[in-house]
């Protein structure tokens, strides 16, 4: 004899809340269900599907809804039931209903693999990207690096709203200083340089052999050796191609972190890489090597390197103690000043001034013609 529930399900009218998707189309079917030796799904008396109880599995569903699939049905076939009495009857008959649901072990596995993926990205960022940047930098063609420098130069002028200073006497003095530094450092005459009229106390090197000095730094300088040391430092970045290396490093790092947090387009990497060209923020090793280059260049000219450190200290002030120096991403200014003082005491032989007093005053006023 059929149970009351089976009799109800044998009626022609659909069971309230029972909806069937056959997996072949998106059509939503209101169906009647019958529970016998299997689950029969009917629409207007027509048998649409017959699911064995052993093959029925629970699918993800919100509270108050039982969503079912069947191992022998099309992959997208689904049955949705809201009737509490029918849900209870089905659950009682389907002894393997929960068999393929993710259990705690499965969830732990997913979390574990996710953590492993995150750790692998972090390891690539810490070790793989720097190594790749080191290996790839020498392979970048000079022509491409120059084009990149042209783009970065335009960005810098926009960001800092700086116009090239054009006072003839000041420009001549600056070119004389650059020429002495370039020749002593062994760089060819493709190096381009200039002074930009912006109050930011800074100087930077761009890919492709471009060195720029900001008027704000020139105003804080007290003698030619201070500016010469800073420019020699930037020439060191050019010699070592640090701008290109940091661009690859930081662009790759940003791209991988973007993947970790869902930026699959890589737009964050492009923004970060462009910003890196403007800020010219280098690693601790790159800054130390550029300082070494500046010290050696200045000493070859018979000029002290310490004034460069004094100018930097005048701009930044004291940055921290010895403990902070161990974790800082760049050498602290006071440590650099101390190093340059020691180097001068050990090896310096005083030579002729790089600029005369008149030339120095002309350089200090190189931006005067552009002011109103």
N, C-alpha and C positions, 0 to 999 in steps of 0.2 A: 504494500500500500504506500502510495506517495505521501510524503509529509505535507503539511500545510504550505511550507515554503516552496516545495517542488510544484505543488498544484498552482500556486500563485505564479510561478515562473513559466508554467505551461500555457498561461493565458496569452491572448493575442496582443493585449496592450503592453507597451514597454514598461519595464520596472523603473520606477522613478529614480532618476540620478544615474542610470547606466548609459554610458556613452562609449561607442566603439569606433576606432580608427583602424581600417584594414591594412594599412601599411603600403597600399598601392596608390592611394590618392589622399588628398587632404580633407575629404568629405567627413563630416561629423554625423554619426549615425546614432539615433536613439534606439536602443535595442531591448529585447526581452531576454532574460537569462533562465536557463533550466539546469538544475543540478541533479544529475543521475550518476552514471558511472564515469561521466566526464562533464565538463562545463560546455553547454550548448549556447551559442550566441545566435539569436534570431531577430530578424527585422520583418515586421508584417507577416509573421509565420514562416518566412523563408530562412533556412539554416545558412548562416554566413560563415560560421567557424565552429569547430569542435575541439576544445583544448583538453588534453589529458591533465588531470590534477597534478601528476608527478612532474609535468613539464612547465607548470605555471610558476612564474617568479615575480616577486615584488619589484616595481620600478620606483625611482624617486618620485615623491609626490608631497604636496602640502598637507597640513593637518586637516583631518576630516574627510580626506579623499584617499581611496585605495586605487592605485594605478598598477595594472598588471601587464606583463608580457608573457610570451610563450616561446619555448625553445624551438618548437616546430613551426611557428608562424613566421611571416615575414619580419625582418629585423625591426621595422618601424611600427608594427602592429601594436596597438595599445587598447586596453579596456579600463575605463574609469568608472568606479562605483562609489556612491555616496550613502546608499541605504545601509544603516548600521546592522540590521538583521541579516542582510545578505552578506555583508562583509564578514560577520562572525561565522556564518555557515561556510563560506569559502575558506577562511583561515583554518577552520577545523579540518577540512578535507585536503588542503594543500600542505603536505608535510615537508616539502622542500621549498616552501615559499621564500625563505630567507637565505637560501644556500649561496647565491652569487652576490649578495650584498657585501660591500666593504665592511669588514669587522675592524676591531681595534688594531689587529695586526696589519690589516691592509692600509688603514689610515696612517699607522706608524711608518709603514713602508713609504707611503707617498711623502710624508713629512721628512723622512730620512733622505730620500732622493732629492727633495727640494733643498734641504740644507747642504747636501753634498754638492749640488749644482752651484749654490751661492758661494760655498767655500772655494770651489774650483775657480769661479770668476774672480774672487778676491785674490787668490794665489796668482792667477794670470796677471791681474792688475799690478801686484807687488813685484813679481819676478819676470813674467813673460813679456809684458809691454815694454819695460825698460830695456830688456835684451833686444826685443824687436826694433825699438827705436835706435839703439846703438848700431845694429846691423844694417838697418834700412837707410840711415842718414847718408852714408857715403855713396849709396846707389842713386840718390835723387839727382837728376840732371841739373846742372847750373842754370840752364835756361828756364826750367820750371821754378827753381828757387827764386830767380829774379822776378818772374811774373807774380809769384806769391808775395814777394816783397813790395811790388808795385801796388797790389791790392791792399796790403797791410798799411802802407804809407798813406793811402787815401783815407783809410779808416781812422788812423791816428790823427790826421789833420782835422777830421770831422769831430772825433770824440773830444779832443783837447782845444778845438777851435783855434788852432795855431797857424799863423801865416808865416812863411819863410822870411826871416830878417834879411834886409838887402842893403844895409849901409855899406858902401864900397870899401872904406878903410877897414871897418870891422870884419867884413867878409874876407878881405885879403889877409888879415892877421889870422883868422881862423883857418883858412886854407894853408897858410904857412905852418901853423901848428900841426894840422892834420898831416901835411906832407912829411914833416920830420918824423912824426910817430909812425906813419905808414911805412916809410922807407926803412926805418930802424927795425920795425917789427917784421920786415920781409913780406909785406903785402903789396899786391900790384896796384896800379893806378885805377882799377875799376871800382875802388871803394868810393861811395858817394856820401857826402856829409852836408850838414846844414844846421842852422839855429832856428828854432821855431819860437815865435812870440807868444808864449803862454807862461803864466806865473807858476806853474807846477815845477818844483825843484827836482828835475829828473834828467836822465839821458838814457838812450836805449839803442840797441842794434836790431835790425830787421833782416830777414832772410834776403839773400842776394847782394849783400855788401852795402847796406845802408846804415849810417850812424847819424843820430840826431841828438842835439843838445837843446834843452829847454832854457829859455831866458831866465826862468825862476832860479835855476841852479847857477847860472852865470852871475846873477845878482848877489848870490850868497858867497861866491868865490872871492878870495882875497889876493890870489896871485896866480900866475900862469901854470905853476906846477900842480895846483889843485885841479884845474880843468884838464890839464894834460894827462894826469893820472886816471881821471874818470874816463876820458876818451880812450886811453890805452886799454883800460878794463873792457870797454865795449868792443874794441878791436880784437881783444882776446876772445870774446863771444863769437865774433865773425870767424876768426881763425879756426875755432873748434866747432863751428856750425851749430852752436847751442840753440839758436832760435828754431832751426829745422828739427833738431832732435826733440826739443821740448814740445813742439807742435805735434809731432807724431806721438810722443809719449802721452801728452795730456788729451789729445783728441781720441786716441785709442782707449785711454782710461775712461773718459766720459762716455764713450760709446758702449763699453762693457757695463758700466754702472747703469746706463740708460736701459740696456737689455734686462738687467736685474730688476729694475723697477718699472718695466713696461714701455720704455721709449724705443720701440722697434724701428722707428723711422731714422734714428740717428741724428735728429735735429739738435738734440742737446749737445752732442759731440761737436757739431759745427759751430754752435754758439760758444761753447767753452773754448774751442781751438782758436776762434777769432779773438776772443777776449784775451787769450794767452799771448797773442802777438802784440796786443796793445799794452798789457801790463808788464810784459817782459820779465816774468817771475821765473827764475831759474832754480835748479836744485842746489843743494849745499855744495856738492862736488863741482858743479859748473861754476858757481861763484868763486870757490877757492881757486880753481884753475885759472879763471879770468884774472883774479888778483895776482896770481903768480906771473902771468903773462905781463900784467901792468908793471909789476915790480921790476922784472927783467928788462922790459923796454925802457923804463925810466932810468934804470941804472946804466944801460948802454948809452944813453944820452948824457950821462953824468948828472942826473937830476934825482932828487929824493922822491921816494914813493909815499912817505908819511903824510905829505900835504893832502893827498887824495883821501886818506883815512880821516884827516882832520875835517875836510869838507863834508864827508859823509856823516861824521859825528855831529857836525853843526846842524845838519838837516834832520837827522833822526833822533839825536839825543841818546841817552843811555837806554839800551834795549833790554837789559836783564842781567842776572848773575851767572856764575859759572854753571850752576845746575841747569838753567834754562838753555844754555848753550848746547848741552848734550842732546836735547830733543828738538831744537829749532830746525826748521827746514832750510835755513840759510845761516852763514856765519854771522854772529852778532857784530855790530859795528865796532864796539870797543875792543873785541878780540882781533878784528881786522886791523884796527889802528895800532894795537900793540905789536902785531906781527910785522907790519910795515916799518915801524920804528926799529925793531930788532934787525930787519933786513938792511935798513940804511946804515945802522951801526956796524954791521958785519962787512959789507961789500961796497959801500958808496964811495965814489971819487967825484968830487964836485967839478962840473963842467960849466960851459957857458949857459946863460939864461936862454930859454927857448924863444922868448919874445922880449923886445925892448920895452921900456916903460911906456913909450908912446903907442906901440902896437898893442900892449895890454889894455890901455885905456880905450883904444879904438875897438878892441874886441868886446870890452864891457859895454860899449855903446852901439853894438852891431844892430840892435833893434830900434835905435832911437828914431830913425827916419820913418818907421812905420807907426809911430805914436802921434796922437793928436793933442 
